[in-house]
Amino acid sequence: MEFIDLKAQYRALKPKIDANIQAVLNAGQFIGGPYVKALEEKLCAYVGRKHCITCGNGTDALQAAYMALGVGEGDAVFCPDCTFIASVEPANMLGATPVFCDVSIDSYNLAPESLERQIQAVLSEGKLKPRVVVAVDFLGNPCDYDAIAAICDKYGLTLLEDAAQSMGASYKGKMCCSFGTISTTSFFPAKTLGCYGDGGAIFTDDDALADLLRSICVHGKGPGGKYDNIRVGVNSRLDNLQAAILLPKLEALAEYEIRDREAAAGRYGAAFAGKLILPPVPAHGQHSWYQYTLLAADTAQRERLIAHLKERGIPTNLYYPTPMHALPVFRALETYGETYPNAVEYCDRTISIPMHPYLEATEQQQIIDAVLEAVR
């Protein structure tokens, strides 16, 4: 059994994907090209942004965003304690200091009250300058952008949306990737919109930022092109082949894949209600259901679940087993007295089971039966 069945997706989209790949091979245009331009235009239309700049991967997208915002030494970047390291790693590489915030137990997203406490603590200490809040739509669940944006406005911080897991999700009628001054996403193969390699994208409505981001992604190019280097940049481009693969996938995502992910999540929810803690469902939005993550009663029950499902040939995963503040690389950072109880509780109990839009009912029933056997 596949945890995320990319083979089933390929079978469903094979004619369109194969035709696009062949067209790229026939044209021999691999860097840039018409499929990249078409993808950027369609992504802008889908998420409701003015500019889309595709790039090499989701981490590059975040790095380019931090570079465009001028993040560096002496800056504080506020980040949820439950996320992947890439959310804040590029800012740290540029010299900024991550400041982690607890998550809300009812969403696993950045907790506004913890964010404000940490901002005030940094201001009181006076060593760092609060600069950026990176809001992560954790596992595809959109953040509380009304509350987070209000805090950013109150303290003069820039909001950056990390939508690596939430393509296809929405908050109060607005698609994820449309929040903040800049938003970023990843096209890692397992994502809700994934290519057959690495890829990413950056979104903004600001014309000047869009020009700057395009320059950063191509060696700091100027008006004269890639040999007119006016700043230090990086080499981060989405190739024509990956864009050709992503176009039919974007069409399927919009037409039926989010709908089918929602249906699969509904079947899981009906089966597990009252037996395990279900994933949070946004009150004012649409989950992308990038992952389906349950909370066990405790770590011991989680280990029993993992072992039992493994015996039944069912894969599981942990997103994520260690909160950011406890990672070896970040343990020496100042926590400003925050103890992250919700993040720690989540990481100790989380378990993810297979979730994708091609999950057949019979296969899903096998997973449900095995989980219920383990928790009885």
N, C-alpha and C positions, 0 to 999 in steps of 0.2 A: 504494500500500500504506500502511496506517495503522500508526503506531508503537504506539499503543494504540487499539484499534478500539471506541470508545464507540458508534458507530452500530450495530455488530453486537450489542452488549449491549442497546441500546434495542430493536432488532427482536425479540430473544428475550424481553424483559420488557415489551413495548409494551402488552399488554392491562391488566396490573396498574398500570403507571406511569400510563397515560392515565386509567384509572378513578380513581386517587387524585388526580391533578391536577384532574380535573373535579369531584370531590367538594369539594376545597378552593375551587375557583372558585364552585361552587354555594352553599357555606356563607358565603363572603366573610370567612373568618377567616384572616388571613394572618400575624399576629404571635402566636406561641404557638399553642395549639390542641391538639386531640386527637392529631394525628399526631406532634407534638413529644413529648408525654407517652408515647405508645406506643413511639416510637423509643428514648427514654431507658431505658424499662423493658426493652426487648428487648436493647439494648446491654449493660445490666447483666447480664442473664442470659447473654448470649453470651460476654462476657469474664470473668465471675465477679467483678464488683465490686459493692459495696453502693450506690454513688451514681454517677450520670452526669449531668453538667451540659453540655448542648449550648451552642454559642456560634457566633460569626460566622465563624471560620476557625481554622486550626491555630496560627497565630502568636498570635492572641488567647487561645487556650487556654493557651499557654505563658506569655503575659504575666499572665493571671489567676492561674496557678499560682505564678509568682514573686512576685506581689503578695501572695497569700495566705500565702506563706512568709515574708514580710517582708524579702525580698532588697533590698539597697540599697547605699549608699555604704560602701566599706571591705570589702565581701564579695568573696570569690573563688568563682567558679562554674566548675567543671571540666567540660570538654566535649571530645569527640573531635575530632581535627583533620580528619577526613573527615565532613562533614555539610553541610547547607544552613544559611545564616547565621541563619535563624529559630530554630534550636535555642538560641542564646545571645543573639541580638539584643535581645529584650525585657529580659533581665537587665541588659545593658549600658545600655539606655535608662533603667533604674531606678537607675543609678549603680554597679552591681556591675562587677567586672573579670573578663573571661573569662580562664581559664587553660587552654590547649589541651594535650591529651595525644595521644601517638602511638596508632595503631591496631594491632591484632594482624594480622599478615600472613595468618593462616589464617582470619580472619573479617571483616576490615575494620572491626570494632567496637572500641570503647574498650578499650585494652590495660591490664589491671589493674596490671601492673608499672610502666607509664608513669604511670598515675594515682597510684600510691603515691609514686613519685619526685616528682611535681609537688606533691602535698600536703605532703610533707616539706620541699620547697624553699620553699614559701610560708610554712610554719611557721618555718623557719630564718630567713628574711628578716624576718618579724615585722611587715610593713606591712599585710597583708591578713588577714582572718579567713576560713578555709575554711568554706563554708556548704552548698553544693549540688553534687551530681554529677548532670549530665544525661546519661543513658545513651540513646544513639540506636540503635534497631534498624535498622542501616544497610541500605537497599534491601530490607528485609523479613526480614533475618537476625537472630534474637533474640540479645541480648547474653548474656554469661556472668554471669547475675545472682547466682549463688552467690558468685563471687569478688568482684564489684563491691559487693554488699550487705555482705559481710564487711569490706571496706575502709571503707565508709561507717560501719559500726558501730564499727570500731576507732578512727576519728578523730572520731566524732560528727557526721557530715555527713548531710544529707537526700538521699535518692535520688529523682530525678525521671525517670520514663521518658518519652522522646519516641518515641511509637509512630506517628508520622505516616506511616510507610511499612510498618507491620507488622500492620495489621488482618488477622486470619485466621491469623497465625503463632502459635507456641507454644514454650515452653521447659520441658522436663521435666514436661509435662502441664498446665502453666498457660498460659492464653492471654496473648498480648501485650496491653497495656493494663491488666494486673493487677499490675504490679510497682511497687515504690516507694511512698512516701507519697502521691504524686500521679502520675498518668499522663495523657498528652494524645495526641490524634490529630487528623488533618486529613481533611476530606471534599472536598478539591480534586478536580475531576473525574477526573483521571488516577490517583488512588489506588486501592488494591484495593477500597475502599468509598468511592465518590465521588458527590457530588451534581451538580446542573446549575448550579453557581455556586460560591460559597464556603461553607464550613461547617467546624465542628470540635467537639470534645468533650473534657471533662475528667472523669477518674475518680478516686475515692478511696473508702476504706472508713471514713474518719473523719467522724462526724456533724457535728462543729463546723466542720471544714474545708469540708464540703459546703455548709453554711449560709453560710459566709464567701464561698465561690466564687460561689454564686448571687447574693449581695449585690453582689459586685464586678462581675459581668457585667451588672447592671441599675442602673448609676449609684450603687452603694453603698447600695441600699435597705435599710430597716430593717423591723421587724415590721409597721409600718403601711403598707408598700407602697412604690411607686416615688417617692412624694412625701415619704416619711419617710427622708431621706438621712442616714445615720449615719457615712458614710465617703466618701472620694473613690473612685469606681469608673470603669467604662467602659460603653459601650453595645455589647454584643456578644451577639446572639441568633441562634439558628438559626430560620429562618422555617418556617411550617407547610407551605409548598409543597415546600421542600427535604426536610423530614422525610418527607413523603408519597412523594417519589421514592426516598429512601434505604431505606424499609422493604422493598419488594420486592427491592432490590439486596442488602440484608443477608441476606434469605432465600436468594437465589441464591448468595451468597458461602459461606454455611454448607453449602448442599446440594451444590454441584458446582464452583463457580468455583475454589476453592483446589485441589481435586482436579485440575481440568483445567490449571491453571497448573503444578502439579507434573508432570503428564504431558508438557506442552510442554517444561519444563526438562529432563526426562529424555531426550527426543529430541535436544535440543541437546547435552546432555552426551555422549551416545553418539557423536554425529557429530564433536565437537570434541576429544575426549579425545586427549591426546598432541600436539595441534597448536597449541593456545592454552591459557592458564591458565584453568581453569574457575572459576565462582563458588564460594565456599565453601559447603558444605552442613553445617548444624548437626548435631552428633553426638547432641545430646539435645533435639531439637525439630523443629518444622515451619517451614520457610521460607514466607513469603507470596508469594515471587517477584514482588514489586512491579516489579522490573526484572531483566533477565538481562544481567549485566555480565561481559564477558571481559577478560582482560589480554593485550594484544599483547606481542610480544617487546621492543619499545621504541616510542618515540614515532613514529619513521619508519614502522614497520610499521603502527601505528595509522592514520597519515595515509593510507597506501596502502589500508587497509581501508575507511576512510570514503569515499575517492574512488571505489573500485571499486563499493561498494554503492550509492553515489549514481548511478553510471552505470546500474546495474540497477534503479533506481527503488525502492531499499530505504532507508528512513530509519534514521538512527542518532542517538545522543545521548551526551553525556558527563556522567556523574553521579559525581564532579564534577571539573572540570579544574584547580581550584586549591585547595590545602589552606587551611584557615581561617587559619593563622598568616601566610600569604603574601598574603591579601586586602589591598588598599590600606588599608581601614578599620582593620585590626588589626595592621599591620606594626610599629607603635611599641610594641606590648605586650611585656612581659617574657616571655621563653620559658624562663627558669631553666635555660639550657644544653641544653634538649631540642632535638634536630635533626630529629625526625619522619621518620626514613628510610622507614618503611613507608608513611606517608601520602603522602610525596612520590613514592615509587615507584608507588603505586597511581594517583595523579592523572596521572602522566606516561604511563601505559599503558592506562588504562581506556577501554572502549568498550561501549556498550549497544546491543543489537539488539531488534527488535520482540518484545514479550512481553505477552500478555493471554490470558484464558481462552477466547476465541473464535477463536484462531489455528488455521486449518484446516491439515490435514496437507500438502496440496499447496502452500499458501502458505509454510508453514514449510520445506518442502523447497527452495523457491526461495532462501530466505534461507541455508540451509545450503550449498547449491551455490555461491552467490556468495561466501560467506565462505571456503570451501575453495579456490575459484579464486584468491582474493586472497593466500592464505598459501602457496600451492604455490611 
